[in-house]
Amino acid sequence: MSLVNTLRLSLWLSWQELKGRKTVFFINIALLALLVAIPVTVDLMGRAREASVQRRLDYIGPSLSIVPVGITSFELATAQMKNRTLSLEVYNKIKRDLSALLRGIEPRLITNMPIEGKVYPVIGIDPATVYSYPLIRYSLGKDEALIGTVMAQKTGKSEGDIIRVGNRDFRVRGVIETTAAVEDIAVFITLSVLQEMTGREGEINEIRLFPESASSLERLRALLKSFSVPVEIIDSSRGEVAEMQVETTLRRYQNLLYAISFVLIAFCIAISTYINLEGRKKELSTIYTLGVTKGIIFHLIISRTVWIALMGALCGNLIALFVTMLQGHQIPVREIISFETLELTVFMTFLIGVGVSIPFSLYAVFRQNLVEYLS
């Protein structure tokens, strides 16, 4: 019998078992799903928690800011940049050389311009590279602007209104959430437009750096101190120590949970395979007496375990994702879901299922009198 026909037969037998032993079949899948879901939930909740902490820290501001020499942290915080700028080449060099240590990097141009008759900060951002929250929530066009909460109050503008910046009108794309910083009283427009309006094409005066992790922050500081271009490094002490503690606490027992779950999965599959083999003796004996080889019988015994293992692992990952989303971390699914975890759990459950069921299958198939054993 060809491999294709063997697979068809195994699928047919699995379907017959599903129809005849629904309760046992689904109990096996549910049990494996639960064992997979426990460590995966911890894993995904850890990812969601880390993303949530990072989001809150990013909401406050970047860990490091690169500004022209002579600019102080107070001047940056109050948007007083003294008309000093950096070339975009500095941004490109940092992005090229240090990207492995960063999860976000964005260039800005900060200046002061007349807005509705009074002078306020105007900040140019590049929509293609913006990482800062809550700006990342918006898609900003060249004729659009974002305004802070205080700016909205002072000008009486809201989403959809026209606001005049310098000698150009922009449609308000939205009012960003308060950040308790200069952004609240600023207007955001696209970087290229602000460069054009101020005659500073190719110039910026702040590069915001968001480290990949707490451990990469120290390396960033060291590398920037020996940077070939003279710049000022402003450290905002965002709280990476707290972030590292969160990561360590959530991940501390994760590998142990996976190990325990996989051991329990092996134990459950062993029991399930034995019970199933005892219950299918007459069915397999009938097939064998009809001329099916021992190799096919061996394949059929294992195939049931394979389907249960795969279905259990997939269901377990779905349960874990659902439970994690219910926790209210307010993190998009794409930032929570882990395809590496999915691949690991599905592969390991499949491997354990096959590995555990092989000894039972060999014992049953290669006995001297298979028909007598199966009868």
N, C-alpha and C positions, 0 to 999 in steps of 0.2 A: 504493500500500500504506500502511495506517495506521501510526502510530507504534507502536501496541501489537503489531501483526503484525511490524513490523520488529524490535522487541525480542525477540519470540518466536523469530524466525528467527535472530537473533544468538546467543541463548542455545542454540538447537539446534545451530548450527554450532560454538559453543564446546564443547558437549558432545561432538560428533563428533570435534573435534580432541583433546579430553581422552582419548577412547577410542583414537584412532588415534596420537596423539603424546604419550603419557603422560610419557615421560622428559623431552622438551623442555619440555613444559608445566610440570612440577614443578620442573625446573631453573631456569626463569625466575622462578617464584614464590620458590623458595628463595634465589636470588641477591638479589632485591629485599628479601626478608625479612632477609637477613644485613646488607645495606647500611642498612636502617632500624634494625635491632636495635643496631648499634654505637653510634650517638649516643644512642639512646633508653636504652640500658643505662647509659651514663655519666650521663644525666639522672636516671634513676630511682635509680641508686646514690648520686648526689649528694643527692637528696631523702632517701633512707634514711639516709645518713650524717649529714645535718643533723638529722634527727629523732632519730637515735640519740644524737648529741652533746647535743641539747636535753634528751632524756630523762635522760641521765646528769647534766646540770647541774641539771635540775629535781629530780632525786633528792636532790641536795645541799641544795637550797632555792631560794627565789625570789631574783631579782636585787634587788628592793626590797621593803621592808615598811613599811607605814604604821601607826604606833602613836600612842597619846595622847602629848601633850607631856610630857616629863619621863622617859619610859621609855627606858632605854639598851639597847644591843645585848646586853649581858651579861644584863640583866634579862629581855629577850625570850627569849634562849637558854636561860635557866634557869626560864622560866615564872613569873617574879615580876612581875606586872603591877600591883601596888599598888592593886587595885580601880578603876583608871582605865579608862574606856571611851570609845568613839566611837559616835555615832549611825549607824544603818544608812543615813541620808541621805548621810553622807560616802562610803560605799561606792557608793551609787547615783549620786552626782555624778561620782565618778571613772570609774565604768563608762560613764556617759553621755558624758562629755567626752573621755575618753582611750582609749576602746575600740579606736580605729583603730591605736593603738600597742601593743596588748596581744594576746597569744595566750591568755592565761589570767589570771583575777583571781578571788580567792576570799576571802570574809570568814571570820574565826574569832573565837571567844570562848575565852580561855584563863583558867583559874582553878585553884585547888587545892581538892580535896575528899577526904573520907575514902573510901578504897577498901579494902574487906576489913579495916577497922580501922586503917589507916594513911593518912596524907595524901600524895597524889600529884597530879601535874598531870592535869587533865581538859580536853580540847580539843573544842570544839563546831565541827563542820564542816557545811556545807550540801551534801548529796549532789547537788543540782542544779547547783552551780557549782564543785565541787571539781576542782582541776586537778593538785594535787601528786601525784607518784608516790612510793610505790606505792598511795596511798589511792584513786586513780582506778580501780584494778582492782576495787574492791569496790562493791557496791550496798548501802548501809547503811539499814536500817529504823529506825523510831523506838524500837523495843524491842531494838535490837541495838547492839553496841559492837565496836570494833576495839582491840586492845591491842598495845603494843610488845613487842619480844623480851625486854627486861629485866623488864617488867611481868609477862609470862607466867611467867618464872622465879621472880620473887618471890612471886607469888600461886599458882603451880602450875596456872594456868588454860590451857586450850587451846580450839580451835574447838569450839563446841557447848556449852561449860560456861556456868554462870551466874555473873556477877560483880556484886557489889553496889557501886554508886556512890552515895554519900550515903545516902539512904533508899529507893533504887529499884534493882531488879534488871534486869540486861540480859543477853541471850544473846550470847556471844562469836561474832561473825561470822567473825573470822579473826585470826591473828597476823601483823602486817605485818613486812616485811623490815626489818632493821636500817638505820638512817639515821645512826648514830653521833651522835645529837643527842638533845634532850629527848624527842622522839617515842618513843624506845625505852622510856622509863619512864612513858609516858602512856597514858591511855584516851581513845579517840575516840568521841563520840556525836554525834547530829544537833544542829545549832545551835539549832533551835527548842526541843528538849527541854531543853538545858542552860540556855537563856535562861529557860525556865519554872521550872526547878529552882532557879535562883539569883535569880529575881525581876528579871531584866535583859532583859525583852522589848524587842526593837528595838535592843539594844546589842551592840557587838562591841569588841574591843580589838586586833585585827590585821587588816590587809588585805594579802594577798600578791599582788604584781604580777610577772607573767612577760612581759617585753617581746616584741613580735612579732619583732624581730631585734636584732642588736647595734647597728645604726645608730640604732634608735629609742630606745635606752636613754638617750642624752644628752638627747634631746628630752623624755623623761619626767622626768628629773631637773630640767630647767629649768622645765617647766610646774608640777611639784609644789612647787618653791620659791616660786612666786608663787601658790600655791593659796589660795583665799579662806578656807578653814578652817584654823586653826592645828593642825598635826600634826607628829609627829617622823618623819623619813625615815631609815630604816636601810638602808644599802647593804651587801649581803653580798658584793659583788665576785665574782660567780659564775663569771666567766671568759668574758665576751662577746667579749673580744679574740681568744681562742682560737677561739671559735665563728665569728667573722668570718673568721679566717684559713682555717678549714676550708671555709666557703662559697666564699671567693675562689679557693682552690686547685682545688676541684672544678668550679667553673663557668667557670674561665678560658678553657679551650679548647672549651667546649661548642658555642658558635655556629659556630666554625671546623669542628668535626666535622660538624655538621648541613650546612653549606655544601658540604663535600667529599663527603659522602654523597649529597646531592641532585644534585651534578654527575655522580657515578658512576652514579646511578640513571638520569639522562637519557641517559648514554652507553650503558648496558646496554639501555635500552628502545629506543634508536635501532637498535642492532644486532639486537635481538630482532624488532623490527617489520620490518626489511629482510629478515631470514632467513625470517620467517613469510610475508611477502608473496611472496617467491620460491617458497616451498613450496606456497602455496595458489592459484597462478595458474590451474591447470586447474579447481579447485573453484569459484573466483569467475567464471571464464569461462563455465562451464556455467550458473551462476545468471543471469549477464548475458544469455546467449543465450535464456534462457527468458522474458525480458521485464522483468527487474528493472532499475530505473533506476540511473543512476550515483550519485545521492544515497544510495540504499540501500547500494550497494557501498561507498561512502565510509564510511557508518555501520558496516557490518559489519567493515571493516578496523580501525576504531578500537575497536570494542567489545571485541575480544579483549584489547587493551592495557589497557582500563579494568578488566576483570575481574582481570587479572594484577596490575595496580597496586594495586587494592583488597585483594586477597587477600594480596599480598606485604606491604603496610603493616600489615595486621591481624596477620598471622603474626609480623612483626618485633616488634611491640609485645608480643605474648604471649611471645616468646622473651626479650625484654629483662626483662619482669616475672619470668619464671621464673628467669633468671640472677641477678637482683637478690635474689630471695627465698632463693636458695641461699647467699648471702654470710653469712647468720646475723646480721643486724643486730637480730633480735628485735623488729622493728617490724611492727605489723599491716598487712595489704595495703592497707587503706583509707588509710593514711598514706603509702604508697609510690606507689600508682597515680596517674597524672596524666591526667585527661581532656583537659586542654589540650594535652598532648604528643600524645595519641592523635589528637585532632582535627587538630592541625598536620601530623603526619606523614601521615595518611590523605589530607588535603586536598592537601598539597603533592605527594605521590606521584601522586595522581589527576591533578592539574593538569599535572605534568611529563609523565605518560604521554600525556595527550591532546595537550599542546602539541608533544611530540616526534613523535608518530605522524601528526599532521595534515599536515606537509609530504610525508611518504611517501605518504599516502593521496591527497593532491591530485595529486601527480606521476603516480600510477598511474591514477587515475580520469579525469583530464581530458586525457589524451593523445588525439591525433587518432584513433588506431585502438586502442581499448581491447582489443578481441578479439585483435588481433595481439600486443599486449603481454602479455596474460594467457595466450596459448597457449604 
